[in-house]
Every structure is written in C-alpha cells, then in structure tokens.
Amino acid sequence: MSNSPAFIGLGAMRCGSTWIARILEEHPDIYIPTAFKEVHFFDTFYQNPKVRDERRRWNYEKGIAWYESMFGEARSQQIFGEITPNYLYDEQAPHLIKQHYPNIKFIVSLRDPVQRAISHMNYVNLNQMGAQEQVGMEFLNRFNDSYGFTEFSKYSKYLNRYFEVFDRSQFLIISYNEMETKPLEVSKRIYAFLDVDDVFEPPSLNQKINTSSGKKFRILFAFLRKLRKALKRHRYLVNVLKKMGLVAVYRHLTHMNTHSLSERNEDHDLKEFLKNEFEEERIFLNDLFSYG
C-alpha cells in the first residue's frame, strides 16, 4: 500500500465538509481518520486558540512520516485522505502539498457566499456568544475582523492559488445546493472522482447538512474534547474503541450534546450588504460550475 494520500478535502468552511467526510468514511474502499477529519498538517494554527499563543505549522514540523502515520489504519485495498478546510485559506499550503503530493486529488465544496457568511455568523454566535447576540449588520461590524465572515467567502482569491499550482483536472468542485437537493448524485460523483465503486450508497446520504450547532453541557463538551485529543495522540485507541463499539457511543454523545440553530436569517440590510460584497464571487462561481 502506498503511503501517499489519494485526496485532500479543502472545505470551504461551513460548506458541508462534515457531510462529505461522513460519506467518505462510510465507503468500504476509503479511509479517513476515524476520530477526526481535520489533520491540520499543511496549515498554521494556534496551539491554544483561547490565548492565541503562536500561529505555526505545528504538525508540519513533525515531518511527513507523522502525517502519513495518520492513515496507518487503512486496509491494503483502501485509498485514504483527509479534509481540513483551513488548507483552502492558507497561502503556503498549495506549495507544501505540491512538494509532497503533486498528483493528489482535491475535493472542494462551495455554497452561495452570502449563505456561507451568514452560516458562519450563526455558528460563531451560537458557540462563542451562546446565541445571545442578534446576527445582523452590527454583529458583522463588531466581529468580522476577528472571525473573517466575509473573507472566508472570497473563494476566487483562495482557489486561484491552487489553480496556479495544480492542474484543474485534479479538482472536484461540489455545489452545496446539490448536496442538499441531489445527495445521491453528489456521492456518486465523489466516488467516481476517487475511482472507487460509485454504486455504493452511504448510510448518511440523506443526513441533514450544515446545521449550526452548539454545546448544551460544557462539562460533557470538555470531556469529549479531551477524549478527542487523546485519540489524536494515541491512534491505537481508535481501533480498541471501534471493537468495543464505543466510537458510535462517542458520536452519539457528541450529537446529544449539541443543539441546533436555524440558519435562516431575515436581516434585509445584512443580506443586501453581503450580496453587494460578493457580486464578483457569484460570477466566479457561475464560471466555476460551468467549467468543462
């Protein structure tokens, strides 16, 4: 079995990458890390986001062998890869990936930039502010610089960096709207792109996509987060938990400890502002989805 991953998912953020990870994981010929989909190898991040201590390529510094060890549990007949949406936004990530895996395939999911930004705002409001804020223009003006609500919807800026480094044929671009309305067609397209059996229908095919969710019980959330970190450090535990049926229990507890927030937002001024802000992005998306 080759040590090289077959694919990397680039996001974008709040565009259904969790759903994509699940249908990849459920395919018998595909492996992605079980306990976490985001390996964060090629990007920079804070080791302690609460204090924003230092932004570095902490995992990249561990070496390529460490990265490839994340896929060590893949069976001999399986292809493997991972999804880290932040790779899309990292300026150096395309060049670092090219250096190690010049022929890798990329899966990219995109949604209407206005919807993505509002979804991002709702997510932050629920998880960081406890849904105490009113999501609107005031919210955008106060927190946009910190969270990049508009910046992360500027797909052309970030995707073009990848198109300058990799051949366009190495990318599968998926519409979020199609994931919602034609999930079976999208799953077949993903599987065909990765050269695995595209007749397979994953159990999570019709699972709801991208609802904003937050934690109900902070103590349980803290426990699950510590468990997740432990699984990252000690990969062998994943197989042990799988055999004991505890991976399903972990997921059930995580689901149970979340509450959803409707992403419907009727703030007219906010929507009009974002429509004007992303006029060029809409043109870019139209060209992108009509490509070849």
N, C-alpha and C positions, 0 to 999 in steps of 0.2 A: 504493500500500500504506500502510495506517495505521501510524503509529509506535508505537501502543499495543499492549502485550502482551495476548493473549486470556486467559491463565491464569497463575496462580501456584500452585505446589505448596507446601503448608505442612508437610510431614512427616506424622506426627511422627517424631522421631529413633528410629532402629532399628525402623522400621515398614515397610520395603520401598520407600522413596522412590527408591533407586537403580534398582530393577526398573522402577518407573513411568517414570523418566527415560529408560530404555533403550527401552521400548516406544513412548514418545512420539517419541523421536529417530528411530526406525525407520519411523514413518509418513510417507509421502511428502508429506502435506499439513500437517505440523507441523515446526516448527524449534525446537530448544533449543540453547543454546551448546554447541558440539561438545567443546571441551577440558575444560569444567567445567559442572556443572549448577547449582551454587550461586553466585549473583552477589553475595549479601550486600549489597544496596543499602539496604534499609529497616531493617536491624538494626544494633546496635552490636557491635563485636568488637575484640579486641586485634590491633594490627598485628604484634606479636611475642608470640605466645602463650607462648613459653618464659619470658619475663621478665614477662609481663602488664604491658606498659608503660603503656598507657592505653586504656580502652574508650571508643570513639567511633563515630559513624556516618561512618566514613572515606569510604566510597563515596558515601553520600548527599550529602556535602559537595561532591562533584564535579559534582552537578547532574543533572537529569532527562535532559538530552541525552546525557550519558555513559551512563546506564542504557540508554536506547533504542538506543545505538550497539552494545550487546552483541548485538542482534538484527539488525544490519545485513546479515548474510549470508543472511537469509531470502529465499526467492524470492517473487515477487509473489503467487503463489496460496497461499502458506503462511501459516497462523496461527503465532504464536510465544509463548513464555513461558519460565519457568524454575522451578526447585524449590530453595528454601532452607529447610530445616526449622527453622532458628533463628527465622524470622519468627513462627512459632506462639507462641514464648515471649517475644517482645519486646513490652513493654507499649504502646509508641507505634506499632509497625508497622501495626496496623489503621487508625489515623487517618491515617498518612502515605500508605498505599496508597489509602485512600478519597479523599484530597485530589487524587491524580493520576489514579486509575483507578476511578471509582465503580462501574462496571458490570463489572468484571473477574470472572472465574470462579476458584474455588478448588478444588483437589484436595487432599483430606486422607486420609491412610491411618493407621489406628489398629489396634493389636493389644491383646490382653489386657494390662492394666497390669503384672501380675506378670511375664509373659514379657518384656515390653519392658524392665523394670528389670533382670532377670537378663541379658538380651542385652546391655544397656548395660554391666553389670558385667564380663561376659566380654570384651567388646570392649576396655574400658579395661585389664583385666588382661593381655590379650594384647599390646596395643600400647604400654602405658605401663610395665608391670611385667615384660614378657617371659614371661608365664604362670608366674611364679614363686610367685604367691600362691594361696591356697585361697579360692575365692569362697564366702563364707558370711556369717554374721552379723558376724563380726569384720571382714571386708572391708568390709561395708556401713557399720559404725560408724566405721571409720577414714577412709573416702574419700567418704562420702555428701555431706558438706558441700561438698567440692571439686568433685565431678562431677555432683551432682544426680540420682542414680539414682532416688530416689523422686519428686522434684519434677517431673521431666520426664514422669512417668506420670500427672500430675494434669491430664488432658485437659479436664475441665469448667472449670477455672479459666481456661485459656487460650483454649479455643474460644468460651466465652461472651463474651469480649472482642470477638471477631469478629462473633458473632451480634448484639451490641448495635449494631454499626456497619453491617453489610451484611445484605441480605435473605437468608433461609435458602435460597432457591432458587438462590443463586449458589454453593452448596457441593455438591460431590460427596464424600460420605464413603465410604471404602472399607475393608472389613474385611481385615486381614492374613490371616486364616484363609482367606478366599475367594480371595485372591491365590495362596495355596498350593494350594488344592483345586479352584478353578474359574478358572484364569488366562484362558482364552478368554472366558468370560462377563464377567470384570472388564475385559479390554481393550476389548470391545465397548461396555461401559458408559461407559468413559472417552472413547472416540472419539465415541460418540453425544452425550455431555455437551458435547463441544467442537464438535459439528456438523461432523465430518469423516466420511469413509467408514468405517463400523463393520464392514464385511465384511473389511477388511484384517487379515491375521494376521501379527503381527510375528515375525521370526526368533527373538527372545529370549523368546518366550511361555512356554516351559517351563524357562527358566533358573532355577537354584536361587536362592531369595530369602534375603537377610539372614544369610548365614553370617558369623560373626565371623572376621576375618582380620587378620593382622599381617605385617610385613615380614620377609623372610628375610635379605636382604643390605642393610645400612644404606647402603653406598656407592651401590648402584643406586637405592635409595629416595631418597637425597639428589639424585641426578642427575635422576630423574623429577620430583621436586618442583620443582627449578629450571626444568626444561623447561615444566612446567605453569604456573609463574609467568610465564615468558617469553611463553607463548601468551596469557595474560591481558593482558599489556602490549601485545603486538603481534598483534592479531587477524588481520591478513592472513596470518600464518604458518600459520593453521589451513587455509586453502584450499590453500596451497602443499603442506603435508604431506598433505592429502587426495589431491591429484592425484598425489603420489608414492607413495601407498599407505602412508604412514608413520603415519597415525593408527591404523590397525589394528595396526601394529608396536608403537606406544606402549601400546596396550591389552593386547597380548599380553605385553609385558614387565612391565606392572603386575600382570597376573594371575599370571604366572610367579613374581613376586617376593613373592607372598603365600602364607601357609599358614593353613589353616582350623582353627577350634576348635569343637568341638561345643557347641551352646548348651544341651545337656541338663544340668541341674543337679539333683542329688538331695538337696540340703541341706534337710531337713524343716523345721528351725527357721526358716530364711530364708523358705521358701515360706509357712509359716503366718503369719509376721510380715507379709509383703507382702500376703497375702490379707486380713488384718485392716486393714492400712493403706489398701487400695484398695477397700474394700467399697462406698463411695459412688460411686467411679468405675465400678464394674461396673454399678451401677444406671443411671448416666448413659449408659453405652454401650448398654445394653439399650434405653433410651428413644430414643437417637440412631438406632440401626439399625432401630427400628420406626417411625420418623417417616415420615408421609405415604406 
